[in-house]
C-alpha cells in the first residue's frame, strides 16, 4: 500500500489500481499479463514484472509503459 492509500494489484489480465479511500479501480492493460512483481523505486517509478519481461510505467495518468525483455538484451 502506498502513502496515498493506493493499492496496486497484479492480475492475469494486467494491473489494477485501487483507491482504498474511494473504492475506485483503474485498469492498466498495457502493463503486461500474469503480473508477479510490483515495485516502486526510490525515484517514484513504478516497475511491473511479468513472464514476458519488465515494464516501466512512463506515464501513470495515461497508463503507458515501456517494456523490457530478453529481445532488448
SVG drawing of the C-alpha trace seen along z (x, -y; Angstrom):
<svg xmlns="http://www.w3.org/2000/svg" viewBox="-16 -12 38 28">
<polyline fill="none" stroke="black" stroke-width="0.4" points="0.0,0.0 1.3,-3.4 1.2,-6.5 -1.8,-7.9 -3.8,-4.8 -3.4,-3.3 -3.2,0.5 -1.7,1.9 -3.0,5.4 -1.3,7.6 -3.7,10.0 -3.5,12.4 -5.2,9.6 -3.0,6.7 -2.6,4.2 -5.3,2.7 -5.0,-0.4 -7.4,-0.5 -8.1,-3.8 -8.8,-2.3 -10.3,-5.6 -12.7,-5.8 -13.1,-2.2 -12.4,-3.3 -10.5,-0.8 -8.5,-1.7 -7.3,1.0 -3.8,0.8 -4.0,3.4 -0.7,2.5 1.3,3.3 1.6,7.0 -0.1,10.2 0.4,12.6 2.0,9.9 4.2,11.4 6.0,8.3 5.0,4.7 7.7,2.3 8.0,-1.5 11.7,-2.5 13.3,-5.4 12.7,-7.7 9.0,-7.0 8.9,-5.0 6.5,-2.0 8.0,1.3 6.0,4.3 7.5,7.8 5.7,10.4 6.6,13.6 7.2,11.5 9.7,9.2 9.9,6.0 7.6,2.9 8.3,-0.6 5.3,-2.9 6.3,-6.0 3.0,-7.9 0.6,-6.8 -2.1,-9.3 -2.1,-7.9 -1.4,-4.3 1.6,-4.0 4.5,-1.5 7.9,-0.8 8.6,3.0 12.0,4.5 12.5,8.2 15.2,10.5 15.0,9.1 16.4,5.9 19.5,7.5"/>
</svg>
